[in-house]
């Protein structure tokens, strides 16, 4: 028996028509026809969904940290626009938590992971040297997510 014979019939659809593969996979799941499901690609997609939410958290965290740093280290240039960006990113992060509440526990790691990128981008936007910013994130996870927190 070849490995090709063991592949579910809808496995070929994955590379040809993702929407059709998805619809077919959902139908097979609902009908309980598990032996016909393309498990390999289904696992990849579920893993990708989890990575997507983490990626979204990291992206939102970078933008939020950039603006918190700008707010703290350039007080004379504070603007309503910066505050709107801070608020918007916090709202979008909360929306990520709505779909994946467990990611709230990932905030400390996410902040530490993306902080150096935020510093690099904040330095470019402010024209301050990178060493003008702390080596470690100066904000606690609670402050980062607190809708009322703005650094002084």
C-alpha positions in Angstrom: 0.0 0.0 0.0 1.5 3.4 -1.0 1.3 6.5 1.1 -0.8 8.0 -1.7 -3.5 5.4 -1.1 -3.5 6.4 2.6 -4.2 10.1 1.8 -7.7 11.3 2.2 -9.5 12.2 -1.0 -9.7 15.8 -0.1 -6.0 16.2 0.6 -5.3 17.3 -3.0 -7.9 20.1 -2.6 -5.7 21.8 -0.1 -3.2 23.0 -2.7 -5.8 23.6 -5.4 -8.7 25.3 -3.7 -8.3 26.2 0.0 -11.9 27.4 0.4 -13.3 24.2 -1.1 -10.9 22.1 1.1 -12.0 24.0 4.2 -15.7 23.6 3.4 -15.2 19.9 2.7 -13.2 19.4 5.9 -16.0 21.1 7.9 -18.6 18.9 6.3 -16.6 15.8 7.1 -16.1 16.8 10.7 -19.8 17.6 11.1 -20.7 14.2 9.6 -18.2 12.4 11.9 -16.4 11.0 8.9 -13.0 11.5 10.6 -11.2 8.8 8.7 -11.7 10.9 5.5 -10.2 14.1 6.9 -6.9 15.5 5.7 -5.4 15.5 9.3 -2.0 16.7 8.2 -3.3 19.9 6.7 -5.9 20.4 9.4 -3.2 20.3 12.0 -1.2 22.9 10.1 -4.2 25.2 9.9 -5.1 24.9 13.6 -1.4 25.6 14.5 -1.5 28.6 12.1 -4.6 30.0 13.9 -2.8 29.9 17.2 0.3 31.5 15.7 -1.8 34.2 14.1 -3.3 35.3 17.4 0.2 35.5 19.0 1.5 37.3 15.9 -1.4 39.8 16.3 -0.6 40.3 20.0 3.0 41.0 19.2 2.2 43.4 16.4 -0.2 45.4 18.5 2.3 45.3 21.5 5.1 46.8 19.3 2.9 49.8 18.2 1.6 50.3 21.8 5.1 50.2 23.3 6.5 52.6 20.6 3.8 55.1 21.6 4.2 54.6 25.3 8.0 55.2 24.9 7.4 58.3 22.8 4.9 59.6 25.4 7.4 59.0 28.2 10.6 60.2 26.5 9.2 63.1 24.4 6.8 64.8 26.7 7.0 68.1 24.8 5.7 66.4 21.7 2.8 64.6 23.2 -0.3 64.7 21.0 -3.9 63.6 20.8 -2.8 61.4 18.0 -0.4 59.5 20.1 -3.0 59.0 22.8 -5.5 57.8 20.2 -2.9 55.2 19.0 -2.3 54.0 22.5 -6.0 53.6 23.2 -6.6 51.9 19.8 -3.9 49.4 20.3 -5.2 48.6 23.8 -8.7 48.0 22.4 -7.3 45.8 19.6 -5.3 43.8 22.1 -8.4 43.3 24.2 -10.1 42.0 21.1 -7.4 39.4 20.7 -8.0 38.4 24.3 -11.7 38.0 23.5 -10.9 35.2 21.0 -7.9 33.8 22.9 -8.1 34.7 26.6 -5.1 32.6 27.5 -2.9 35.0 25.6 -3.4 37.5 28.4 -0.9 35.4 30.3 1.5 35.9 27.4 1.7 39.7 27.8 4.9 39.7 29.9 6.7 37.4 27.4 5.3 39.3 24.4 6.4 42.7 25.9 9.9 41.3 26.6 10.1 39.7 23.1 9.1 42.8 21.1 10.6 45.5 23.3 13.9 45.8 21.4 12.0 46.2 18.2 9.8 48.9 19.7 12.9 50.7 20.9 14.5 50.6 17.4 11.3 52.0 15.9 10.8 54.6 18.6 14.4 55.8 18.2 13.8 56.2 14.5 10.6 58.1 15.0 11.9 60.3 17.8 15.4 60.7 16.5 16.6 59.8 20.0 19.5 57.4 20.3 18.5 53.9 21.2 20.4 54.1 24.4 18.1 57.0 25.5 15.6 54.2 26.2 15.9 51.6 29.0 17.4 48.3 28.1 14.4 46.5 29.6 10.7 47.4 29.2 10.0 50.1 31.8 6.3 49.3 31.9 4.6 46.5 33.8 2.1 44.2 31.9 -0.6 45.8 34.0 0.5 49.3 33.0 0.7 48.3 29.3 -2.9 47.0 29.3 -4.3 49.7 31.7 -6.6 51.9 29.7 -5.9 54.8 32.0 -2.1 54.5 32.2 0.1 57.0 30.5 3.7 57.2 31.6 5.0 60.5 33.0 
